[in-house]
């Protein structure tokens, strides 16, 4: 269980805080600072090449950090007596986890590996003759229409990731709190099974949906060709294998969780479809520090018409649609200035493509990739916040900009519609705070931005609407109190493990 003292809460993070900036990282940082009376242990799941330079000042109530490199295994014993029997027992639950399995299959894998954990590592689990025999059986059973070499590397990557989570150190805590499903959810489900402690899942976006998009776009994953002229795919291919595996991990986390938090009602049905119990789901919206950000917006500076996309330069944010929209916008508002406020180093190939597109469109004089910056310091110089993402949950940037009275133009994803147009909580509607536009539509995006920039009365109404909407419904004290109540209930009741060896 590790050498650090038991924490009140173990936060499980995947590729985010404190080493990568962004919406989820900002949320986690705010949560830790708001719950100063509790102690936290961070489990940071990351890729092998992650830069471990913190992007945030870690608060003093964080008592420990455990780093887990996903897919990296200890060497372990060179050989294991009974290895063939071990893999024969693992075969069914491993196959199930690659075909939309769940918590019971994960429990079976843990029960098989647990007694041997001290001996297991790469030598036995990936490089032994018995592991090779299992790989061959799996290939012939379900993927023999895929190129074997592609299957070989896909299999090793998938089971290597699974094994690395199940063999990693498990810090002691009263509550385990993953901030997504995926590998973080897998780690938390393991913690539930091994310790019996409650699991609180906060799902900022629907992990399986985001992975489906990334996997569908991945050129390095083999897609089996169809031998017919119809649209139906005849064979289960490696993309299906990845999607089904992540769906299994999500289902295991949903089953293990005592409570599932979603940011808005629209995500609830998607969670249920992926296996979440409707009775466990509660809605706690994202929130921001309205008082601080509204003060930043009050310091408006004299500037040319300025728009900004606040976010990471990665394909999910669809920066190229923003680039093209600015090219159209410049013909309507000639003096416009466009910014991208967010890190550019998470996908260098995509960043290079976006830079090339800026040059191709002739935007060099009006377009700036500002990199990592303090968003609050720029709010007084912005007129419109733009979001062109193809997938989001409840993006904080709309709320952050809105606190400063900056309206938004956003794609119709996640909770953007209710943040910009309001929802049923507004018995007296506050009015639109910008405009929602279709995905990947530069023309509609440019036209919506142009209306805000050229119609001052419309901009003023939108500015007042978003500022008041954030103040009433997305202010940080309410969110802090909701999590304080959930944590406090479980920590106060923590005398013995609730249910060792199974789901909540």
VMD Tcl script that draws the C-alpha trace (Angstrom):
set ca {
  {0.00 0.00 0.00}
  {3.05 2.29 -0.01}
  {5.02 4.10 2.66}
  {3.14 7.42 2.75}
  {0.50 7.97 5.43}
  {-3.13 7.37 4.56}
  {-4.67 10.33 2.78}
  {-8.26 11.42 3.02}
  {-8.61 11.38 -0.77}
  {-6.57 9.81 -3.54}
  {-7.04 11.78 -6.77}
  {-6.34 9.64 -9.86}
  {-5.27 11.73 -12.87}
  {-4.53 10.67 -16.42}
  {-2.17 12.86 -18.39}
  {-3.20 16.08 -16.66}
  {-2.41 17.82 -13.34}
  {0.17 18.88 -12.27}
  {2.36 18.38 -15.36}
  {-0.03 19.35 -18.17}
  {-2.12 22.52 -18.16}
  {-5.71 22.64 -19.34}
  {-9.31 22.58 -18.17}
  {-9.17 19.38 -16.10}
  {-5.85 20.39 -14.56}
  {-7.22 23.80 -13.61}
  {-10.25 22.09 -12.06}
  {-8.07 19.70 -10.05}
  {-5.85 22.51 -8.84}
  {-8.88 24.51 -7.70}
  {-10.36 21.48 -5.92}
  {-7.17 20.85 -3.93}
  {-6.95 24.48 -2.84}
  {-10.64 24.62 -1.92}
  {-10.52 21.52 0.32}
  {-7.66 22.68 2.54}
  {-8.91 20.72 5.56}
  {-8.40 17.40 3.74}
  {-5.21 15.60 2.75}
  {-4.72 14.33 -0.79}
  {-2.48 11.81 -2.51}
  {-2.07 12.18 -6.28}
  {-1.74 9.21 -8.61}
  {-0.46 10.55 -11.92}
  {-0.83 8.18 -14.87}
  {1.29 9.28 -17.80}
  {3.15 8.32 -20.93}
  {6.81 7.44 -20.75}
  {8.07 10.70 -22.25}
  {6.12 13.03 -19.95}
  {7.99 16.10 -18.76}
  {7.67 16.03 -14.96}
  {8.10 19.77 -14.53}
  {5.03 20.90 -12.56}
  {2.88 23.51 -14.28}
  {1.20 24.34 -10.98}
  {2.33 25.05 -7.45}
  {1.24 21.96 -5.56}
  {-0.58 22.85 -2.32}
  {0.68 21.69 1.07}
  {-2.31 19.39 1.68}
  {-0.98 17.07 -1.04}
  {0.94 14.56 1.08}
  {2.32 12.38 -1.70}
  {2.49 11.75 -5.45}
  {2.67 8.34 -7.10}
  {3.77 8.27 -10.74}
  {2.64 5.40 -12.95}
  {4.02 5.09 -16.46}
  {1.22 3.41 -18.40}
  {2.54 0.39 -20.28}
  {5.82 0.22 -18.34}
  {6.36 -2.95 -16.31}
  {9.09 -4.03 -13.92}
  {11.31 -6.77 -15.28}
  {10.06 -9.30 -12.71}
  {11.18 -12.91 -12.42}
  {12.70 -14.42 -15.54}
  {10.52 -17.53 -15.32}
  {7.45 -18.53 -13.35}
  {6.48 -22.03 -12.37}
  {2.94 -22.72 -13.57}
  {3.03 -19.90 -16.16}
  {1.02 -21.90 -18.68}
  {-1.77 -22.44 -16.16}
  {-1.63 -18.75 -15.23}
  {-2.29 -17.66 -18.82}
  {-4.97 -20.29 -19.32}
  {-6.81 -18.81 -16.36}
  {-6.25 -15.25 -17.62}
  {-7.50 -15.97 -21.13}
  {-11.25 -15.64 -20.55}
  {-11.28 -12.47 -18.41}
  {-8.69 -10.80 -20.68}
  {-10.80 -11.61 -23.73}
  {-13.88 -10.27 -21.97}
  {-12.10 -7.00 -21.18}
  {-11.51 -6.61 -24.91}
  {-15.16 -7.34 -25.73}
  {-17.05 -4.90 -23.48}
  {-16.46 -6.65 -20.16}
  {-16.62 -5.05 -16.76}
  {-15.79 -5.15 -13.06}
  {-16.24 -8.90 -12.63}
  {-13.66 -9.59 -15.35}
  {-11.26 -7.11 -13.75}
  {-11.81 -8.81 -10.39}
  {-10.96 -12.17 -11.96}
  {-7.71 -10.81 -13.43}
  {-6.76 -9.29 -10.07}
  {-7.52 -12.54 -8.23}
  {-5.25 -14.44 -10.62}
  {-2.37 -11.94 -10.58}
  {-2.58 -10.83 -6.95}
  {-0.83 -13.74 -5.20}
  {2.02 -13.58 -7.75}
  {2.39 -9.79 -7.96}
  {5.91 -9.71 -6.48}
  {7.20 -12.05 -9.20}
  {5.35 -10.65 -12.20}
  {6.71 -8.22 -14.74}
  {7.60 -7.88 -18.40}
  {9.56 -11.13 -18.60}
  {6.62 -13.35 -17.69}
  {3.59 -11.29 -18.73}
  {4.81 -10.11 -22.14}
  {8.01 -11.88 -23.20}
  {7.59 -15.48 -22.04}
  {6.73 -18.43 -24.33}
  {3.45 -18.81 -22.45}
  {2.53 -15.15 -23.11}
  {3.31 -15.75 -26.79}
  {1.01 -18.78 -26.85}
  {-1.82 -16.73 -25.34}
  {-1.30 -13.99 -27.92}
  {-1.55 -16.56 -30.74}
  {-4.75 -18.03 -29.32}
  {-6.29 -14.56 -29.05}
  {-5.29 -13.72 -32.61}
  {-6.75 -16.85 -34.16}
  {-9.92 -16.62 -32.06}
  {-10.98 -13.11 -33.06}
  {-8.54 -11.15 -35.24}
  {-7.07 -13.46 -37.87}
  {-8.26 -11.11 -40.63}
  {-5.98 -8.35 -39.29}
  {-2.27 -8.30 -40.18}
  {-0.51 -10.31 -37.49}
  {2.22 -7.74 -36.88}
  {-0.38 -5.02 -36.26}
  {-2.24 -7.31 -33.88}
  {0.99 -8.21 -32.08}
  {1.80 -4.61 -31.21}
  {-1.80 -3.70 -30.43}
  {-2.13 -6.67 -28.07}
  {1.11 -5.86 -26.26}
  {0.13 -2.22 -25.89}
  {-3.32 -3.03 -24.53}
  {-2.32 -5.74 -22.06}
  {0.86 -3.85 -21.15}
  {-1.27 -0.89 -20.17}
  {-3.62 -3.10 -18.16}
  {-0.81 -4.92 -16.35}
  {0.99 -1.65 -15.54}
  {-2.13 -0.34 -13.76}
  {-2.72 -3.57 -11.86}
  {0.90 -3.92 -10.69}
  {1.43 -0.26 -9.75}
  {1.69 0.88 -6.11}
  {-1.72 1.56 -4.55}
  {-1.60 4.45 -2.06}
  {-3.76 4.18 1.04}
  {-6.75 6.54 1.13}
  {-10.25 6.81 2.55}
  {-11.75 7.80 -0.82}
  {-10.50 7.23 -4.39}
  {-11.45 9.95 -6.85}
  {-10.62 9.44 -10.55}
  {-11.21 12.39 -12.86}
  {-12.05 10.22 -15.86}
  {-12.68 6.59 -16.70}
  {-10.04 5.01 -19.00}
  {-6.83 4.09 -17.19}
  {-7.67 6.35 -14.25}
  {-11.02 4.62 -13.88}
  {-9.32 1.25 -14.16}
  {-6.93 2.19 -11.34}
  {-9.84 3.34 -9.15}
  {-11.84 0.17 -9.86}
  {-8.81 -1.85 -8.77}
  {-8.62 0.26 -5.58}
  {-12.28 -0.45 -4.87}
  {-11.78 -4.19 -5.31}
  {-8.61 -4.35 -3.22}
  {-9.49 -1.96 -0.40}
  {-13.28 -1.73 -0.31}
  {-13.05 2.08 -0.04}
  {-15.60 4.22 -1.89}
  {-14.89 5.56 -5.36}
  {-16.14 8.96 -6.52}
  {-15.91 9.39 -10.29}
  {-16.00 12.88 -11.78}
  {-16.26 12.61 -15.55}
  {-15.45 15.91 -17.22}
  {-15.94 14.50 -20.70}
  {-17.17 11.10 -21.83}
  {-13.84 9.30 -22.07}
  {-15.07 6.54 -24.38}
  {-16.48 9.09 -26.85}
  {-13.22 11.01 -26.97}
  {-11.23 7.82 -27.47}
  {-13.63 6.70 -30.22}
  {-12.94 9.95 -32.06}
  {-9.17 9.63 -31.65}
  {-9.17 5.95 -32.64}
  {-11.35 6.61 -35.68}
  {-8.87 9.30 -36.78}
  {-5.76 7.17 -36.08}
  {-3.93 6.32 -39.29}
  {-1.62 3.90 -37.51}
  {-4.43 1.51 -36.56}
  {-5.40 -1.17 -39.06}
  {-8.98 -1.13 -40.38}
  {-10.03 -4.38 -42.03}
  {-11.06 -3.88 -45.69}
  {-14.55 -4.84 -46.78}
  {-14.94 -7.41 -49.55}
  {-18.45 -6.21 -50.43}
  {-19.94 -2.99 -51.78}
  {-22.20 -2.30 -48.81}
  {-21.31 -0.15 -45.82}
  {-21.40 -2.91 -43.22}
  {-18.00 -3.87 -41.81}
  {-17.62 -7.65 -41.94}
  {-14.77 -8.22 -39.51}
  {-13.94 -6.98 -36.03}
  {-10.72 -5.06 -36.45}
  {-8.10 -3.52 -34.20}
  {-9.93 -0.22 -33.88}
  {-12.89 -2.15 -32.47}
  {-10.53 -3.88 -30.07}
  {-9.29 -0.55 -28.71}
  {-12.78 0.95 -28.41}
  {-14.22 -2.14 -26.72}
  {-11.30 -2.27 -24.28}
  {-11.80 1.34 -23.18}
  {-15.53 0.72 -22.91}
  {-14.77 -2.21 -20.59}
  {-12.57 -0.03 -18.39}
  {-15.30 2.61 -18.24}
  {-17.91 0.03 -17.30}
  {-15.66 -1.38 -14.57}
  {-15.22 2.12 -13.13}
  {-18.95 2.86 -13.29}
  {-19.70 -0.41 -11.50}
  {-17.06 0.23 -8.85}
  {-18.08 3.83 -8.20}
  {-20.31 4.70 -5.27}
  {-21.22 7.98 -6.99}
  {-20.76 9.25 -10.55}
  {-20.59 13.00 -11.11}
  {-21.34 14.43 -14.52}
  {-21.06 18.07 -15.42}
  {-24.38 18.44 -17.20}
  {-27.52 16.43 -17.88}
  {-26.68 15.76 -21.54}
  {-23.85 13.41 -20.56}
  {-26.05 11.31 -18.28}
  {-27.58 9.20 -21.06}
  {-24.16 8.52 -22.59}
  {-22.89 7.30 -19.22}
  {-25.90 5.03 -18.80}
  {-25.33 3.58 -22.28}
  {-21.75 2.76 -21.26}
  {-22.90 0.96 -18.11}
  {-23.43 3.56 -15.37}
  {-26.23 2.97 -12.87}
  {-28.69 5.91 -13.22}
  {-29.18 5.90 -9.45}
  {-25.49 6.76 -8.88}
  {-25.34 9.74 -11.24}
  {-25.47 13.30 -9.92}
  {-24.95 16.57 -11.80}
  {-22.44 19.05 -10.36}
  {-21.59 21.67 -12.99}
  {-18.16 23.11 -13.49}
  {-17.65 26.39 -11.74}
  {-15.13 29.20 -11.74}
  {-13.87 31.90 -9.41}
  {-16.32 34.54 -10.59}
  {-15.11 37.26 -8.22}
  {-11.48 37.06 -9.33}
  {-12.21 36.72 -13.05}
  {-14.86 39.43 -13.10}
  {-12.29 41.84 -11.67}
  {-9.92 40.90 -14.49}
  {-12.64 41.70 -17.00}
  {-13.31 45.05 -15.37}
  {-9.80 46.17 -16.41}
  {-10.68 46.39 -20.09}
  {-7.99 47.94 -22.21}
  {-8.26 49.84 -25.47}
  {-7.51 47.37 -28.26}
  {-8.42 46.43 -31.83}
  {-11.24 43.86 -32.29}
  {-9.75 40.75 -30.68}
  {-10.92 37.15 -30.53}
  {-9.27 34.18 -28.85}
  {-9.51 30.44 -28.79}
  {-8.47 29.33 -25.31}
  {-7.25 25.74 -25.41}
  {-4.59 23.24 -26.32}
  {-3.43 22.98 -29.93}
  {-4.60 19.40 -30.52}
  {-6.96 17.87 -33.13}
  {-9.86 17.58 -30.66}
  {-9.97 21.40 -30.47}
  {-10.17 21.67 -34.29}
  {-7.84 24.65 -34.48}
  {-7.91 24.47 -38.29}
  {-11.59 25.42 -38.39}
  {-10.69 28.43 -36.23}
  {-7.88 29.31 -38.66}
  {-10.27 29.22 -41.62}
  {-12.95 31.17 -39.73}
  {-10.45 33.95 -39.03}
  {-9.57 34.11 -42.73}
  {-13.27 34.69 -43.52}
  {-13.75 37.04 -40.57}
  {-10.90 39.27 -41.73}
  {-12.85 40.09 -44.88}
  {-15.76 41.32 -42.71}
  {-13.76 42.92 -39.88}
  {-10.46 43.94 -41.52}
  {-8.62 44.99 -38.35}
  {-9.40 41.86 -36.35}
  {-6.71 40.24 -34.21}
  {-6.85 36.49 -33.45}
  {-5.14 34.60 -30.64}
  {-4.74 31.00 -29.55}
  {-4.12 30.96 -25.79}
  {-2.90 27.50 -24.85}
  {0.00 25.05 -25.05}
  {1.36 24.17 -28.47}
  {3.69 21.33 -27.48}
  {1.24 18.47 -26.87}
  {1.00 17.51 -30.57}
  {3.87 19.10 -32.41}
  {2.88 17.63 -35.77}
  {-0.61 19.11 -35.53}
  {0.79 22.44 -34.37}
  {3.07 22.53 -37.41}
  {0.06 21.85 -39.66}
  {-1.87 24.70 -38.03}
  {1.06 27.07 -38.47}
  {1.32 26.08 -42.15}
  {-2.39 26.75 -42.59}
  {-2.02 30.21 -41.02}
  {0.74 30.96 -43.52}
  {-1.26 29.51 -46.42}
  {-4.25 31.70 -45.52}
  {-2.05 34.78 -45.25}
  {-2.89 35.40 -41.58}
  {0.63 35.95 -40.28}
  {0.07 39.62 -39.37}
  {-3.16 39.11 -37.40}
  {-2.82 35.61 -35.93}
  {-0.77 34.64 -32.85}
  {-0.16 31.33 -31.09}
  {0.57 32.72 -27.61}
  {1.33 29.38 -25.92}
  {0.88 28.90 -22.18}
  {-0.34 32.14 -20.68}
  {-2.41 33.40 -17.77}
  {-5.93 33.53 -19.21}
  {-7.01 36.06 -16.57}
  {-4.36 38.52 -17.74}
  {-5.77 38.47 -21.29}
  {-9.49 38.75 -20.51}
  {-9.52 42.54 -20.43}
  {-8.24 42.61 -24.00}
  {-10.71 40.14 -25.53}
  {-14.03 40.78 -27.27}
  {-15.10 37.23 -28.19}
  {-14.04 33.78 -26.99}
  {-14.18 31.10 -29.70}
  {-14.43 27.34 -29.21}
  {-14.32 25.06 -32.27}
  {-13.89 21.71 -30.51}
  {-15.39 18.53 -31.92}
  {-15.88 17.12 -28.42}
  {-16.22 18.77 -25.02}
  {-18.12 18.29 -21.78}
  {-18.60 21.63 -20.04}
  {-15.64 23.76 -21.12}
  {-14.40 26.04 -18.38}
  {-13.14 28.59 -20.89}
  {-16.71 29.75 -21.66}
  {-17.27 30.34 -17.94}
  {-13.87 31.97 -17.39}
  {-14.36 34.37 -20.28}
  {-17.99 34.88 -19.29}
  {-17.04 35.97 -15.78}
  {-15.25 38.88 -17.42}
  {-18.23 39.61 -19.65}
  {-16.66 38.13 -22.79}
  {-19.32 36.40 -24.95}
  {-18.57 33.13 -26.75}
  {-19.07 31.51 -30.12}
  {-18.90 27.74 -29.62}
  {-19.63 24.52 -31.46}
  {-22.69 22.54 -30.46}
  {-20.88 20.10 -28.15}
  {-21.33 19.15 -24.52}
  {-22.94 21.82 -22.35}
  {-22.04 24.75 -24.64}
  {-25.67 25.30 -25.68}
  {-26.99 25.60 -22.13}
  {-24.11 27.82 -21.02}
  {-24.61 30.21 -23.93}
  {-28.41 30.13 -24.20}
  {-29.39 29.16 -20.64}
  {-31.39 26.22 -19.30}
  {-34.47 25.52 -17.19}
  {-32.88 27.04 -14.09}
  {-33.56 30.45 -15.62}
  {-37.23 31.02 -14.87}
  {-36.69 34.47 -16.37}
  {-34.30 33.90 -19.30}
  {-31.17 36.00 -19.26}
  {-30.84 35.83 -23.03}
  {-28.13 34.54 -25.37}
  {-24.51 35.06 -24.42}
  {-23.16 34.55 -27.90}
  {-23.94 31.88 -30.44}
  {-23.72 28.10 -30.91}
  {-22.57 26.99 -34.37}
  {-22.27 23.65 -36.19}
  {-19.08 21.61 -36.01}
  {-16.33 22.21 -38.56}
  {-18.13 25.17 -40.13}
  {-15.74 28.11 -40.62}
  {-18.35 30.26 -42.37}
  {-20.96 29.99 -39.61}
  {-18.26 30.57 -37.00}
  {-16.97 33.68 -38.75}
  {-20.46 35.11 -39.22}
  {-21.32 34.63 -35.53}
  {-18.09 36.31 -34.43}
  {-18.65 39.15 -36.87}
  {-22.11 39.87 -35.50}
  {-20.69 40.29 -31.99}
  {-17.85 42.48 -33.21}
  {-19.96 44.76 -35.39}
  {-23.19 45.11 -33.39}
  {-22.25 46.85 -30.13}
  {-25.75 46.67 -28.61}
  {-25.88 42.91 -29.27}
  {-22.41 42.47 -27.73}
  {-23.48 44.41 -24.60}
  {-26.57 42.23 -24.12}
  {-24.53 39.06 -24.57}
  {-21.86 40.31 -22.19}
  {-24.41 41.05 -19.44}
  {-26.14 37.69 -19.97}
  {-23.04 35.53 -19.62}
  {-21.68 37.49 -16.68}
  {-24.94 37.10 -14.75}
  {-25.36 33.44 -15.76}
  {-21.94 32.56 -14.40}
  {-22.53 34.55 -11.21}
  {-25.82 32.78 -10.50}
  {-25.25 29.21 -11.63}
  {-21.52 28.51 -12.12}
  {-19.90 30.23 -9.16}
  {-17.18 28.28 -7.40}
  {-18.44 28.29 -3.78}
  {-21.38 26.04 -4.72}
  {-19.09 23.43 -6.33}
  {-16.69 23.49 -3.39}
  {-19.56 22.86 -0.98}
  {-20.91 19.94 -3.01}
  {-17.58 18.09 -2.96}
  {-16.99 18.96 0.68}
  {-20.31 17.29 1.53}
  {-19.56 14.12 -0.49}
  {-16.05 13.72 0.91}
  {-17.17 14.51 4.44}
  {-19.92 11.89 4.43}
  {-17.58 9.07 3.42}
  {-14.63 10.15 5.55}
  {-16.85 10.49 8.64}
  {-18.19 6.98 8.03}
  {-14.72 5.48 7.50}
  {-14.20 2.98 10.27}
  {-13.91 -0.25 8.29}
  {-13.76 -1.02 4.54}
  {-17.28 -0.86 3.17}
  {-17.28 -3.96 1.00}
  {-13.99 -5.72 0.50}
  {-13.68 -7.64 -2.72}
  {-16.57 -6.27 -4.78}
  {-18.44 -3.35 -6.23}
  {-20.49 -0.79 -4.36}
}
mol new
graphics top color blue
foreach p $ca { graphics top sphere $p radius 0.5 }
foreach p [lrange $ca 0 end-1] q [lrange $ca 1 end] { graphics top cylinder $p $q radius 0.2 }
display resetview
